[in-house]
Amino acid sequence: MALVEQFCSWSAWRMNSTSSARSRAGLGWYFSSVSLDIMFKKLPA
């Protein structure tokens, strides 16, 4: 069952890949900024 769900979600992602390209780029920028923020916070002041 999980394999079918993964395939369906993958197909939906493929169909929406062109329209969601901007949102994926925004998510990548968001996660990279968050990880950088966490790394800087872990550095000794």
Buried (B, 14 or more C-beta within 10 A) or exposed (E): EEEEEEEEEEEEEEEEEEEEEEEEEEEEEEEEEEEEEEEEEEEEE
